[in-house]
Amino acid sequence: MSDLIVRPLRAGEEALFDSLPDPNLVGYGAFGTTYATGNYRPEWTWVALRDSVVVARAVWWAGPADTEPKALDWFDFTDADAAVHLLRTAPFRTEYSIPLPPNWRDDPAVHAAATARIDAATAAGLKYLVERYTYRWTPDRGLPERSTRLEFRPEPDDNVIFDVFRRVNATSLDAHVRHIIAEQGLDASAQEELDYLRWMPSPREWWRLAYTPDGELVGLAAPCYHYSAHAVGYIAVVPEQRGHGYAFDLLAETTHMLVAEGAEKIVAGTDVTNVPMAKAFARGNYLVAQHRIDLLP
């Protein structure tokens, strides 16, 4: 067997990426994104070639101003061993998220495609973290009823927002948050949440803290814009206010605010194990558009 060549694309070699035969059953290709429409960079696009034929490919993504990749978006192959070697050889260690159809376990071909990628990524050193719902709201689904029991106020002080993250994360159901706490501590998890929201290109002024009529803090709602779509950047209720359905109030306010900013589509997500948040999205007329499996380096 001839030697395997693993390297990044050179400018003008975009067709080489598309030369790998893949049915697009899972991943971004299954939902209409192409290499050309994904705003990817050739230096972050790696291929494995045997006899000048692409047998594996991987593409990392980040925002326009970022200097390092933030996520592995594409990972496809016809040769699993070559794919593992590619991930081990490329100099990037980021999270890998696999978008999947909601019924991905029911279709044998889709299930096999997803499992093959998970197995190859795991063999390359990544670790399974969580399965998530990815939601989509569009105007035809109807606006959720806006809250009349909470007051929403802007909060310009990042220290106040940081404290809210600490209070929420201490008992969070979110697998990413729990992982960061286990690895780096509670403060690190709060800082990561704050940094992520600040990384968004949408205005900081959109964020809102929610209060009861008596002035008690309920939680944080952060409408955002995530480069390609308006997004529910963050919704969380502080521990002492849980059990009253406030997550829906925060979601409804976020949705109304984004629509007022011109949103024609809103995306969101939560872990499949976060039942209270999933119920809030269902009540808010958000459709489960995808599932997503996240693996960490």
C-alpha positions in Angstrom: 0.0 0.0 0.0 1.3 3.4 -0.9 2.3 6.0 1.8 -0.3 8.2 3.3 0.2 12.0 2.8 -1.5 14.2 5.4 -1.4 18.0 4.8 -3.5 21.2 4.8 -5.1 22.4 1.7 -3.3 25.1 -0.3 -5.2 28.1 -1.6 -7.1 27.1 -4.7 -7.4 23.5 -3.8 -11.0 23.6 -2.6 -12.1 21.1 -5.2 -9.8 18.6 -3.5 -12.0 18.8 -0.3 -15.1 18.0 -2.3 -13.5 15.1 -4.1 -14.1 12.8 -1.2 -17.2 10.7 -2.0 -19.5 11.2 1.0 -23.3 10.8 1.0 -23.7 13.6 3.6 -25.9 11.6 5.9 -24.5 13.3 9.0 -22.5 16.5 9.7 -22.9 19.9 8.3 -23.3 18.6 4.8 -26.5 16.8 5.8 -28.0 20.2 6.5 -27.1 22.1 3.4 -23.7 23.6 4.3 -20.9 23.2 1.8 -17.2 23.9 2.1 -17.8 27.0 0.0 -20.6 28.4 2.2 -19.0 27.5 5.5 -16.4 30.3 5.6 -13.5 27.9 6.1 -9.8 28.5 5.7 -7.5 26.3 3.6 -4.8 26.3 6.3 -7.4 24.8 8.8 -8.6 22.2 6.2 -6.6 19.0 6.3 -6.7 16.0 4.0 -5.2 12.6 3.9 -4.2 11.4 0.4 -3.2 8.0 -0.9 -2.1 7.9 -4.5 -3.3 11.5 -4.8 -6.9 10.4 -3.8 -8.5 12.0 -0.7 -9.4 9.2 1.8 -10.1 11.5 4.8 -10.7 15.2 5.4 -11.1 17.4 8.4 -12.1 21.1 8.7 -11.7 23.4 11.7 -13.7 26.6 12.1 -13.5 29.9 14.1 -14.8 33.4 13.9 -13.4 35.8 11.3 -11.2 37.6 13.9 -9.9 34.4 15.6 -6.4 33.3 15.1 -6.8 29.7 16.3 -9.6 27.2 15.5 -12.4 26.8 17.9 -14.1 23.7 16.7 -13.8 20.7 14.3 -16.7 21.0 11.9 -16.1 18.3 9.3 -14.6 14.9 9.7 -15.3 12.4 6.9 -13.4 9.5 5.4 -13.4 6.3 3.3 -10.4 5.0 5.3 -10.9 5.0 9.1 -7.2 4.4 9.9 -6.2 7.3 7.7 -8.8 9.5 9.4 -7.4 8.7 12.8 -3.9 9.4 11.6 -5.1 12.8 10.2 -6.6 13.9 13.5 -3.5 12.9 15.3 -1.2 14.7 12.8 -3.1 18.0 12.4 -1.9 20.5 15.1 -5.3 21.4 16.4 -7.0 20.1 19.6 -10.6 21.4 19.7 -14.1 20.2 20.4 -15.7 18.1 17.7 -19.5 18.5 17.2 -21.4 16.2 14.9 -24.8 17.5 13.7 -27.3 14.7 13.2 -30.9 14.3 12.0 -33.3 14.0 14.9 -34.1 10.3 14.0 -30.4 9.4 13.5 -30.7 6.2 15.6 -33.7 4.9 13.6 -31.9 4.9 10.2 -29.3 2.2 9.9 -27.1 4.1 7.4 -27.2 7.4 9.3 -26.5 5.5 12.6 -23.5 3.8 11.0 -22.1 7.0 9.6 -22.4 8.7 13.0 -20.9 5.8 14.9 -18.0 5.5 12.5 -17.1 9.2 13.1 -17.4 8.8 16.9 -15.3 5.7 16.8 -12.5 7.3 14.7 -12.5 10.5 16.7 -12.3 8.5 20.0 -9.5 6.4 18.5 -7.6 9.7 17.8 -7.9 10.7 21.4 -11.2 12.6 21.7 -13.7 11.8 24.4 -17.5 11.6 24.2 -19.2 14.3 26.3 -22.9 14.7 25.6 -25.7 14.6 23.1 -27.6 17.8 22.6 -30.8 19.1 21.0 -30.3 21.9 18.4 -33.4 24.0 18.1 -34.7 26.4 15.4 -37.5 29.0 15.7 -39.0 30.8 12.7 -41.9 33.3 12.7 -44.3 30.8 11.2 -44.1 28.9 14.5 -45.6 31.9 16.4 -44.1 34.1 19.2 -44.2 32.7 22.7 -46.3 34.7 25.1 -44.1 37.4 26.7 -43.7 37.3 30.5 -45.8 39.6 32.7 -44.4 38.4 36.0 -40.7 39.4 35.6 -38.9 42.6 35.0 -35.9 42.5 32.6 -33.1 45.0 33.0 -29.7 45.5 31.2 -26.7 45.0 33.3 -23.5 46.6 32.1 -21.2 45.3 34.9 -19.4 42.1 33.9 -18.7 41.3 37.5 -22.4 41.1 38.2 -22.8 38.8 35.2 -19.9 36.7 36.3 -21.5 36.2 39.7 -24.7 35.0 38.1 -22.7 32.5 36.1 -21.1 31.2 39.3 -24.4 30.8 41.1 -26.0 29.1 38.1 -23.1 26.8 37.3 -22.7 25.5 40.9 -25.7 23.2 40.3 -25.8 23.2 36.5 -27.2 20.3 34.5 -25.0 21.2 31.5 -22.4 18.7 30.7 -19.9 21.2 29.3 -20.2 23.3 32.5 -19.8 20.3 34.7 -16.7 19.2 32.8 -15.0 22.6 33.1 -15.8 22.7 36.9 -14.3 19.2 37.3 -11.2 20.1 35.4 -10.6 23.8 36.3 -13.1 24.9 39.0 -16.2 27.0 39.3 -14.6 30.3 38.5 -13.2 29.0 35.3 -16.6 27.8 34.2 -18.1 31.2 34.9 -15.3 32.9 33.0 -15.7 30.6 30.0 -19.4 31.4 29.8 -18.7 35.2 30.0 -15.9 35.0 27.4 -18.2 33.0 25.1 -20.9 35.7 25.2 -18.4 38.5 24.8 -17.0 36.6 21.7 -20.3 36.9 20.0 -20.5 39.8 17.4 -23.8 41.0 18.8 -24.1 44.0 21.1 -23.3 43.4 24.8 -26.3 45.7 25.6 -28.7 42.9 24.5 -28.1 40.9 27.7 -30.8 41.1 30.4 -31.1 40.1 34.0 -34.6 39.1 35.1 -36.1 40.1 38.5 -39.4 39.4 40.4 -41.6 42.4 41.2 -40.0 42.3 44.7 -36.5 42.8 43.1 -35.2 39.3 43.6 -32.9 38.0 40.9 -34.3 35.2 38.8 -31.7 34.7 36.1 -30.0 35.8 32.9 -31.2 35.9 29.3 -28.7 36.7 26.6 -30.0 37.2 23.1 -27.1 37.0 20.6 -26.0 36.9 17.0 -23.6 34.0 16.2 -22.1 35.1 12.9 -24.6 33.2 10.7 -27.8 33.4 12.8 -29.5 35.0 15.7 -29.2 32.7 18.7 -30.4 32.1 22.3 -26.9 32.6 23.6 -27.6 31.9 27.2 -30.6 31.3 29.5 -30.4 30.2 33.1 -32.3 30.5 36.3 -30.5 30.9 39.7 -30.9 27.8 41.9 -33.2 29.4 44.5 -35.7 30.4 41.8 -36.0 27.1 40.0 -39.2 25.1 39.9 -41.4 28.1 38.8 -41.1 27.8 35.0 -39.1 30.9 34.8 -36.9 29.4 32.0 -39.8 29.9 29.6 -40.2 33.5 30.6 -36.5 34.1 29.9 -36.8 32.3 26.6 -39.9 34.2 25.5 -38.2 37.6 26.3 -35.1 36.5 24.4 -37.2 35.5 21.4 -39.1 38.8 21.3 -35.9 40.8 21.6 -34.3 39.0 18.7 -37.4 39.4 16.5 -37.3 43.1 17.3 -33.7 43.1 16.0 -34.8 41.6 12.7 -34.3 37.9 13.4 -36.0 35.6 10.8 -34.5 32.5 12.3 -33.3 31.8 15.9 -31.1 28.9 16.9 -30.6 27.4 20.3 -29.5 24.2 22.1 -29.5 22.2 25.3 -28.4 18.8 26.5 -30.9 16.1 25.9 -30.7 15.3 29.6 -31.7 18.9 30.6 -35.4 18.1 30.8 -36.6 21.5 32.3 -34.9 23.5 29.5 -36.1 21.1 26.8 -39.7 21.6 28.1 -39.2 25.4 27.9 -38.1 25.2 24.3 -41.1 23.0 23.4 -43.5 25.4 25.1 -41.8 28.3 23.3 -42.5 26.8 19.9 -38.9 25.9 19.2 -38.5 22.9 16.8 -35.8 20.2 17.4 -34.0 20.7 14.0 -31.0 18.5 14.8 -29.3 16.4 17.4 -25.6 17.0 18.1 -22.9 14.9 19.7 -20.0 16.7 21.3 -16.6 15.2 21.8 -13.7 16.9 23.7 -9.9 16.7 23.2 
